[in-house]
Amino acid sequence: MAAVKKQRTSAGESRHTQREMARLLARSGIVLSDAGLKQLWSYHCLLRKHNPELNLTRIHNFENMVLKLYVDSILPGTLVDLPSPLLDLGTGPGMPGIPLKIAFPELTVLLAEGRGKRVAFLNTAVQELGLYGVSVIGRAIAPDFQEPVAGVITRAVEAMAATLERVDGCLSSGGKIFFMKGPSCDDEIADAQAKFGARFRLTDDIAYSIAHTPHRRRLVIFERLDASRRQQKAAAMNRHRVHVIESENNARFKELKKLLGGRGVKKQNLALVAGVKPVTEALAAFPDQCRAWITRQDQTPPPENAPSHLAWEQLAPALFEALDVFGTRAPLLLFEPSSMGVWRPDEGFSPGCTLLLPFQDPENAGAAIRSAVAFGAAKIVLLSECAHPFHPKTIRASAGAVLHAPLFEGPSLKDLPEDLPIVPLSMEGAPITGFSFPAAFGLLAGIEGPGLPDAWRSRAVSIPVTGAVESLNAATAIAVALYAWSQAGK
Ligand SMILES: C[S@@+](CC[C@H](N)C(=O)[O-])C[C@H]1O[C@@H](n2cnc3c(N)ncnc32)[C@H](O)[C@@H]1O
């Protein structure tokens, strides 16, 4: 009982116990300098002192604290050369970073911890132990953390793949990441390799145990092959013209903001493409038409293979959010659409289906364009009533299909000659089921709301529905009609 009491006090830890700690360390092959031993002892006392209030560790037994916390933390440094600066990601109360720093004082160590109380404890420990070359990073590490480090070590935090993702901003190319794991981590390694095999190489998997205990461990080491986001950013800043925009009064920003409406798009003949997939596809398929890469200042640089004429607009966060109307948080692309051809009624229709589109709602227009591309329409004619195809909402609703859709400008709905082979869609029409589509025809939907002019209604086809709703959404009706056409005669 007396011994327990001795161990539960801080200043009250006896010299005998400090000697005992040295003995346990030595038994595990770890011999510290006198100064190091003193520091580790102070650290141990601090842990003891603050544990009841801060719940820093669940290990209370003295021998277990020395072996499972301090020895365990130090052992990786005896197995491999640890690079410096070394980030201890998710250090909690300082494990393995603090014991490692004590045992290997030449290391520069960054202790990263997201929980406030633990951060306060770490600051106290660093100060009271007089540790130099140790900084406390009081935040959760995520890819936007870009302080350069040569190595990362982590113990009892999360699955390997999640950590590999997290260190994207800080771990330098060629840098190493050390995972301190238990014996059963094969699935985690396989998952990390499957997800990150192209960017990280498994270099070592060292099995070891804490001497004189049954505790088995593995030190799993990956090496980073690609450049860190920080390095990529530096290279991209050299490759591209960079404009840093911090004020909403900036002329360039004002022009970009006008692209959120169809009028601005038409006037400037430029469009904002949002979303990782459409942006990636546009860059790959139409590099010459890509004008600028738009991000927050701390965000992903243009990809390495992006054309060098691409400018990089780095916006203050609030300005970026004003342009990122869909909240994608991913880079936006400034895109110059190719000029559209013009379709005139007197030229008739190409073989197949030409979609005649009057939709004023950009989302309906985008959805219909997406369907037309999906079903292989020969042409998409945007009647003068139609929303701009490069309105941000149209691009988004089309899932980027507008970028490669066969778009043409056409006349007004009211100027379509009645003698053309046009198949109008209207609720009042004959059921489309079994309809015989002409070999070359125009598929015409009504404007949302008023629907079709009377002249077209009389010869319209309809999508049969139950009558439980008044009508189908215009873009949905187009999709169903296109499907009926694609299946006709099969
Ligand atoms: C189970 S504890 C392990 C602490 C210490 N590494 C150890 O072995 O005793 C995990 C710690 O990681 C911290 N953590 C988790 N994700 C983090 C992140 N992305 N950045 C910084 N700290 C993180 C948690 O707040 C928690 O204190």
The ligand as an SDF file (V2000), in Angstrom:
LIG
                    3D

 27 29  0  0  0  0  0  0  0  0999 V2000
   -4.8740    7.0850  -28.6830 C   0  0  0  0  0  0  0  0  0  0  0  0
   -4.0260    8.5930  -28.5560 S   0  0  0  0  0  0  0  0  0  0  0  0
   -2.3710    8.0780  -28.7160 C   0  0  0  0  0  0  0  0  0  0  0  0
   -1.4140    9.0810  -28.1870 C   0  0  0  0  0  0  0  0  0  0  0  0
    0.0570    8.7190  -28.2820 C   0  0  0  0  0  0  0  0  0  0  0  0
    0.5060    8.6730  -29.6500 N   0  0  0  0  0  0  0  0  0  0  0  0
    0.3390    7.4180  -27.5570 C   0  0  0  0  0  0  0  0  0  0  0  0
    0.7850    6.4910  -28.2290 O   0  0  0  0  0  0  0  0  0  0  0  0
    0.1410    7.3580  -26.3510 O   0  0  0  0  0  0  0  0  0  0  0  0
   -4.3140    9.3700  -30.1180 C   0  0  0  0  0  0  0  0  0  0  0  0
   -4.0750   10.8690  -30.0600 C   0  0  0  0  0  0  0  0  0  0  0  0
   -3.9630   11.3580  -31.3760 O   0  0  0  0  0  0  0  0  0  0  0  0
   -4.6120   12.6120  -31.4360 C   0  0  0  0  0  0  0  0  0  0  0  0
   -4.9400   12.8110  -32.8580 N   0  0  0  0  0  0  0  0  0  0  0  0
   -5.7640   12.0650  -33.6020 C   0  0  0  0  0  0  0  0  0  0  0  0
   -5.7830   12.5160  -34.8860 N   0  0  0  0  0  0  0  0  0  0  0  0
   -4.9280   13.5620  -34.9340 C   0  0  0  0  0  0  0  0  0  0  0  0
   -4.5090   14.4430  -35.9540 C   0  0  0  0  0  0  0  0  0  0  0  0
   -4.9730   14.3460  -37.2070 N   0  0  0  0  0  0  0  0  0  0  0  0
   -3.6200   15.4070  -35.6710 N   0  0  0  0  0  0  0  0  0  0  0  0
   -3.1470   15.5280  -34.3970 C   0  0  0  0  0  0  0  0  0  0  0  0
   -3.5150   14.7240  -33.3880 N   0  0  0  0  0  0  0  0  0  0  0  0
   -4.3920   13.7590  -33.6330 C   0  0  0  0  0  0  0  0  0  0  0  0
   -5.7880   12.4550  -30.4890 C   0  0  0  0  0  0  0  0  0  0  0  0
   -6.2680   13.7010  -30.0340 O   0  0  0  0  0  0  0  0  0  0  0  0
   -5.1800   11.6230  -29.3970 C   0  0  0  0  0  0  0  0  0  0  0  0
   -4.6420   12.4350  -28.3770 O   0  0  0  0  0  0  0  0  0  0  0  0
  1  2  1  0
  2  3  1  0
  2 10  1  0
  3  4  1  0
  4  5  1  0
  5  6  1  0
  5  7  1  0
  7  8  2  0
  7  9  1  0
 10 11  1  0
 11 12  1  0
 11 26  1  0
 12 13  1  0
 13 14  1  0
 13 24  1  0
 14 15  1  0
 14 23  1  0
 15 16  2  0
 16 17  1  0
 17 18  1  0
 17 23  2  0
 18 19  1  0
 18 20  2  0
 20 21  1  0
 21 22  2  0
 22 23  1  0
 24 25  1  0
 24 26  1  0
 26 27  1  0
M  CHG  2   2   1   9  -1
M  END
$$$$
